[in-house]
C-alpha cells in the first residue's frame, strides 16, 4: 500500500477500529449513501406497483374494447354497406338519390 507521511492508507477493511477502515467501506456507511439506497429501493417498489397496475388497466381496457367496441364497429360497417347498396339500387331504378337517403316515417 501507499504511505503518506509515515501513515498507511488502505482501501480494504482492517481488523482495527473505524479509523483504519478503507475509504470505500466508510463511504458506503455514510448517511447520504444509505439514504440514496433507500430512495432507490422505494423508487423500484413504486415502479413495480405502477407497472402492475398499468398492466391490469390495459387488460381491462383491451377486453372491454373486444367485448363492446368491436361488435359495434362491425355493425356500423354492415349498416354503411347496406346504405351504399340501397343508394346503388335506387340509382339503377332511376329514383333520385335524395329519396333513398331521406328517413322513412
C-alpha positions, 0 to 999 in steps of 0.5 A, a space after each residue: 500500500 501507499 504511505 503518506 507521511 509515515 501513515 498507511 492508507 488502505 482501501 480494504 477493511 482492517 481488523 482495527 477500529 473505524 479509523 483504519 477502515 478503507 475509504 470505500 467501506 466508510 463511504 458506503 456507511 455514510 448517511 447520504 449513501 444509505 439514504 440514496 439506497 433507500 430512495 432507490 429501493 422505494 423508487 423500484 417498489 413504486 415502479 413495480 406497483 405502477 407497472 402492475 397496475 398499468 398492466 391490469 388497466 390495459 387488460 381491462 381496457 383491451 377486453 372491454 374494447 373486444 367485448 363492446 367496441 368491436 361488435 359495434 364497429 362491425 355493425 356500423 360497417 354492415 349498416 354503411 354497406 347496406 346504405 351504399 347498396 340501397 343508394 346503388 339500387 335506387 340509382 339503377 331504378 332511376 329514383 333520385 338519390 335524395 329519396 333513398 337517403 331521406 328517413 322513412 316515417 
